[in-house]
C-alpha cells in the first residue's frame, strides 16, 4: 500500500490551524487474493480505501527546541488534530456474475497527532499518525432483477502513518 498525501494548513494563530487534506492510497491485491479469484472464490466482502479528503482543525500545544550535538538548534512543534471528511471506498473484485456489489462513499471521522521539525527556515521534516473511523454501507443486488439481496454496515478503522516534508510560505523570519 502506498499513501500519497497533500496537506494545506492555514494558521490563524500560533496554536490553531485549519488544514485541508487529500490522500490517495494505492492498493493492490495480494497474490493469494488473485489466486482465490482465479479459483472462483468470492472476495467481495473486502472493502479498502482508495482516497480521503477532508478538513482538520489542528492544535499545537507544545513548541520546543532540540540541540543537535551542540551544533545546531532544531525547533519542533507537537500537534493534535481532529477532522471530518469523505472516504472513497474501493470494492474488491468478485468472481461472481450473479451478484452486483456497491459501496457508499462514507463520511469519516479522523483523529491524529504528529510533529514538525524545522530543518531550515523554509523546510521541515514532518511525521503524523491518524486514525480514520468509517461507517461503510455495502449493498448487494441481483443484476438481472435489480432486487436488493442484502445490505451490510460495518465500522472500519484505518491507521495511517505519514512521513514527509513541509514547506513554509513565506519563509520564517524568526528562526
C-alpha positions as CSV (number, residue, x, y, z in Angstrom):
1,X,0.0,0.0,0.0
2,X,1.3,3.4,-1.0
3,X,-0.1,6.6,0.6
4,X,0.4,10.0,-1.1
5,X,-1.0,12.9,0.9
6,X,-1.3,16.6,0.3
7,X,-2.0,18.9,3.2
8,X,-2.5,22.6,3.1
9,X,-2.7,24.2,6.5
10,X,-3.7,27.8,7.3
11,X,-2.6,29.0,10.8
12,X,-4.8,31.7,12.2
13,X,-2.8,31.8,15.4
14,X,0.4,30.2,16.7
15,X,-1.5,27.3,18.2
16,X,-4.5,26.8,15.9
17,X,-4.8,26.0,12.3
18,X,-7.3,24.6,9.7
19,X,-5.8,22.0,7.4
20,X,-7.2,20.8,4.1
21,X,-6.2,17.2,3.3
22,X,-6.3,15.0,0.3
23,X,-4.8,11.5,0.4
24,X,-4.6,8.9,-2.4
25,X,-4.0,5.3,-1.4
26,X,-2.7,2.8,-3.9
27,X,-4.0,-0.7,-3.1
28,X,-3.1,-3.8,-5.0
29,X,-4.5,-7.3,-4.4
30,X,-2.2,-9.7,-2.7
31,X,-1.2,-12.9,-4.7
32,X,-3.4,-15.0,-2.5
33,X,-6.5,-12.8,-3.3
34,X,-5.8,-13.1,-7.1
35,X,-5.4,-16.9,-6.7
36,X,-8.8,-17.1,-4.9
37,X,-10.5,-15.1,-7.7
38,X,-9.0,-17.4,-10.3
39,X,-10.3,-20.4,-8.4
40,X,-13.8,-18.8,-8.4
41,X,-13.9,-17.8,-4.7
42,X,-15.7,-14.5,-4.0
43,X,-13.7,-11.8,-2.1
44,X,-16.5,-9.3,-2.4
45,X,-16.6,-8.6,1.4
46,X,-13.3,-6.9,1.2
47,X,-13.6,-3.1,1.1
48,X,-10.5,-0.9,1.2
49,X,-9.8,2.8,1.0
50,X,-8.9,4.5,-2.3
51,X,-8.8,8.1,-1.1
52,X,-9.7,10.6,1.5
53,X,-10.4,14.3,1.5
54,X,-11.4,16.4,4.5
55,X,-10.8,19.3,6.8
56,X,-8.9,19.2,10.1
57,X,-8.6,21.6,13.0
58,X,-5.0,21.4,14.4
59,X,-4.0,22.4,17.9
60,X,-0.3,22.8,18.6
61,X,0.1,23.0,22.4
62,X,3.9,22.2,22.6
63,X,6.7,24.1,21.0
64,X,10.3,23.2,21.7
65,X,13.9,23.0,20.5
66,X,16.4,20.2,20.2
67,X,20.1,20.7,20.5
68,X,21.7,18.6,17.8
69,X,25.2,17.7,19.2
70,X,25.6,21.3,20.4
71,X,26.0,22.2,16.7
72,X,22.5,23.2,15.7
73,X,19.2,24.0,17.3
74,X,16.2,22.4,15.7
75,X,12.7,23.9,16.6
76,X,9.8,21.5,16.6
77,X,6.0,21.5,17.1
78,X,3.9,18.7,18.6
79,X,0.3,18.9,17.4
80,X,-3.1,17.1,17.7
81,X,-5.8,17.2,15.0
82,X,-9.5,16.4,14.7
83,X,-11.3,16.4,11.4
84,X,-14.2,15.1,9.2
85,X,-14.1,14.2,5.6
86,X,-15.2,11.7,3.0
87,X,-13.6,8.4,2.1
88,X,-13.6,7.0,-1.4
89,X,-14.0,3.2,-1.0
90,X,-12.7,0.5,-3.3
91,X,-14.6,-2.7,-3.5
92,X,-12.7,-5.9,-4.1
93,X,-13.1,-7.8,-7.3
94,X,-15.7,-10.5,-7.4
95,X,-15.6,-13.8,-9.3
96,X,-19.4,-14.0,-9.1
97,X,-21.5,-12.8,-12.1
98,X,-24.8,-13.5,-10.2
99,X,-24.4,-10.6,-7.7
100,X,-23.6,-6.9,-8.1
101,X,-21.9,-5.1,-5.2
102,X,-22.0,-1.3,-4.4
103,X,-20.5,0.5,-1.5
104,X,-21.4,4.1,-0.5
105,X,-18.8,6.8,-0.1
106,X,-18.9,7.1,3.7
107,X,-18.2,10.1,6.0
108,X,-15.1,9.8,8.0
109,X,-14.1,11.0,11.5
110,X,-10.3,11.5,11.9
111,X,-8.1,11.9,15.0
112,X,-4.4,12.5,14.6
113,X,-1.1,13.6,16.2
114,X,2.3,14.5,14.8
115,X,5.5,16.6,14.9
116,X,7.1,19.1,12.6
117,X,10.9,19.5,12.9
118,X,12.3,22.7,11.2
119,X,15.3,21.8,9.1
120,X,15.7,25.3,7.6
121,X,13.6,28.5,7.7
122,X,11.6,27.3,4.7
123,X,11.5,23.4,5.0
124,X,10.7,20.9,7.7
125,X,10.5,17.1,8.3
126,X,7.0,16.0,9.3
127,X,5.5,12.8,10.6
128,X,1.9,12.2,11.7
129,X,-0.3,9.3,12.6
130,X,-4.0,9.4,12.1
131,X,-7.0,7.1,12.9
132,X,-9.8,7.2,10.4
133,X,-13.2,5.8,11.5
134,X,-15.5,4.9,8.7
135,X,-19.1,3.6,8.8
136,X,-19.3,1.8,5.4
137,X,-22.6,0.5,3.9
138,X,-22.4,-2.2,1.2
139,X,-25.5,-3.2,-0.9
140,X,-25.7,-6.5,-2.8
141,X,-28.2,-6.6,-5.7
142,X,-29.2,-9.1,-8.3
143,X,-28.0,-7.7,-11.7
144,X,-30.9,-9.4,-13.5
145,X,-33.8,-8.1,-11.4
146,X,-32.2,-5.2,-9.6
147,X,-33.6,-6.5,-6.3
148,X,-31.6,-5.9,-3.1
149,X,-30.3,-9.2,-1.8
150,X,-28.7,-7.9,1.4
151,X,-27.3,-4.7,2.9
152,X,-24.4,-4.6,5.4
153,X,-23.0,-1.9,7.6
154,X,-19.6,-2.1,9.2
155,X,-17.3,0.2,11.2
156,X,-13.8,0.3,9.8
157,X,-10.8,1.8,11.5
158,X,-7.7,2.7,9.4
159,X,-4.5,3.8,11.0
160,X,-2.1,5.8,8.8
161,X,1.5,6.9,9.4
162,X,2.7,9.7,7.1
163,X,6.3,10.8,6.8
164,X,7.3,13.7,4.6
165,X,8.5,17.3,4.1
166,X,6.7,20.5,4.7
167,X,7.5,23.8,3.1
168,X,6.8,27.2,4.7
169,X,5.5,30.2,2.7
170,X,6.5,32.8,3.4
171,X,9.8,31.8,4.9
172,X,10.1,32.1,8.7
173,X,11.9,35.2,9.8
174,X,12.4,34.4,13.5
175,X,14.5,31.2,13.2
